[in-house]
Amino acid sequence: MKKAINKIENYFSTNFEVLAAMLILVIILISSIDFYKAIILMLEFIVIMEVVKMVSDFIKKETLRLRYVIDIFVIFLIRDVIILTTNKNRDYFDITFLLFVIFVFFIFRILAIKFSPGIIKISKDTVIEYEDERPNKKVITTKESNSDE
């Protein structure tokens, strides 16, 4: 019995998402909230978290990452799609339009990641390196070489 309890503890210590999902489900069942309303509230919470993350990143680094803004819009639009699909009087044109907009934002997100600034050559002699998001690669420098030498 003790071995089984230790196995369960080890599982939940590495997979806390399962425990969190079970806890949320129990709270939903006890409070008798409609499931779709609970999902909408959780998505609104994620939108708020993303906005706070974007603002704190802007305050710390004084740069605004396009990826965070796009993520906020995608999550907000997914929330709207869920609201529209759970409505009894569904308007399929609105749902299709929102899905198309989400698709466009996903393309923008991919392009924002693919073409994010790293090293930019201004001229033959001037190179600007921006902060890299990878660990151990945090360099911000401007290199200029004089052609007089």
Helices and strands as residue ranges (DSSP letters): H 2-14, H 16-31, H 35-61, H 66-86, H 92-114, E 119-121, E 126-129, E 141-144
